[in-house]
Amino acid sequence: MYVQGTLIGRSTAAANDDRPISSAIVAPSAPGVMWGGMAIQAFLQGSELGFALQLAQTVTQISGFTVFDRSTALVSTEEDPVPTAGPNYAINFVNVGSGARLVLAASDAVLEALENAPVTMQLSWDFECQRVIPFSDAAGALPIPSIVAPIKNAWVVLRDEDAACWDTGAAVIVQL
């Protein structure tokens, strides 16, 4: 079964990049935890400190997406079973334009919209639920060149109050 926030194989473009996966810390000012498959804005903290991540608030801020792949310091508990990284903890990400193929949570409406649609169809991002949604002018176009495949049943993350929980739901494989 596919899992939100995981990479699928290596596309030709990603194969040309020795490190399509980058590492960063969740910014100290971040309001909560991060998990794989979240839209992020990466910024340098200083020449020696590397990257820090904040959740993107608009599509123009999206520089990449967090991934579970090779993220070795994520924390999970019985109450919060999804591996997460809080402020100052490390998590990996892939950049938009890397060519990587990534599983992202999606609304059911996206799967319906993708039936008989071109792979270059514009989509948007729901910043509250951290998932792909049908295109809307208000949200703007998600910066992804193509949709590789819709997935009816994947492991996706749902936010419940302060906890992140696994559930089954719709997803899409996108090429960044």
ABEGO torsion letter per residue (X at the ends): XBBBGBBBEBBAAAAABABABBBBBBBAABABBBBBGBBBBBBBAEAAAEBBBBBBABAAABAEBBBABGBAABBBBAABABBBBBBGBBBBBBBBGAGBBBBBBBBAAAAAAABGBBAABBBBBBAAAGBBBBBBAAAEBBBBABBABBBABBBBBBBBEABBBBBBBBBBBBBX
